[in-house]
Amino acid sequence: QVQLVESGGGLVQAGGSLRLSCAASGGTGSYYTVGWFRQAPGKEREFVVGIRWNSGVTIYADSVKGRFTISRDNAKSTVYLQMNNLKPEDTAVYYCAVDLRFALVPSTRNHEYDYWGQGTQVTVSS
């Protein structure tokens, strides 16, 4: 059983930055993928970025390339999402999730992720 706790959300003006954290515990290892997803009101949950824990291979959604950066701290079992140049359309609840399957690259499909955090709200004002 993997537990995930997100933090770092908040209210920021357009052009600002936030850093989200996802702390993992219980059953963690170097064989999984950690992904960030987001869900805006009235919209489906969408993939943002994923990272393979052992290799560091990443995949970003086109909408966040060049603005968001994912990183990990092995010692703390924590994944970070640095979000720069935020836009009002980035407003959403952000979730981290873990995919326990072996894979060479992170999955972008939310149904392939096994465990989810509770989410953290990010609001970007114009």
N, C-alpha and C positions, 0 to 999 in steps of 0.2 A: 504494500500500500504506500503510495507516494502522496505526500501532502505538499501543497503549493500555496504560498502566501505572497500576494502582490502588494506593493506599496509604491508611493511616490506620485500618485495622481494628484490633480488639483486644477485650479483655474489659472490660465495664463493668457496673455494677450497674443494676438497674431504676431509671428516673428520671434516669439520667445521660445524657451527651451524647458524641458522637463526630463528627469531621469526616472524611469520605472525600475523597480527591483522585483525579482521573483525568487524567493527563497524556497529551496526544495529540501524535504526531509523524508526519511523512511524509504528504504529500498532504492536509493539512488545509486547510480553506477556510471561507468564511462561508456555505456552502450546505447544511450538514448538520445533522442532529439528533444530540444525545448523550443517551443514555438510561442509566438505572440500573435494573438488574434484581437479583433475589435468588433464591437457591435454598436452601431448608431441607432437611435430610436427609429422604429419602423423599417429597419433594414436587416438583412441577414448578417450573421457573423462572417467576417472576412479575415483571410490570412494577411498578416503583416510581415513577419520575418521568422525564420527558424534557424537554429544552429545545431549541428551535430556536436555532442559534448566532447567526444574524444578527438575528432579530427579538426573541429573548428570550422567545417564547411558551412557556409551560410547561403540562404536564399532570401531575397527581399521582394516584396510586392513592388511593382513599378511605381505605384503612387507614393512610395516613401524612399525610394532609392536616392541617395545623395543627401538625405535629410536625417534619416534614422540610422543608428548603429547598434548592433547587438554585440554583447561581449559576455564573458563568463569568468567567474572566480572559482576555480576548482576547490580551493581550501574552504570557501564559505558555502559551496554548493548553491551559488546564487548566479542568476543571469540578469543582466542589466539591459535596458533599452534606453539609449540616449536619443532623445527626440529634439531636433533643432529645427529652426525656421517653421514652427508649427503654424498650421492653417486652420481656419474655422471648420473645414471639412474633416479635420483629424479628430474632432469631438466625438467621443464614443466611450463606452466601457471597454477597457483593455483587459484581456485575460491571458495568462500564461498557461501552457499545457505541456504535457510530456507524452511523447510517443515512445513506447518501449520496444518497438520493432527494430531489428537490425536494418540499416539502410545506409547507402553511401551519401545520399543527400537528404535534407529535411523534406518531409511531406508538407504539402500546402493544403491538404484536405482535412478539415476539422474532425471528420468522423474517424480518422485514423489515429487520433490522439486519445490516450487512455485516461489521463487524469487532468483535472482542470482546477485552477484557482477560483477564488470568489469574485475576482474582478476589481478593478480600480477605475474610478471615473476620471476622464481627462476632458476638460472643457476649454476650448480656445475661443476667445472673444475677438470680434473684428474691430 
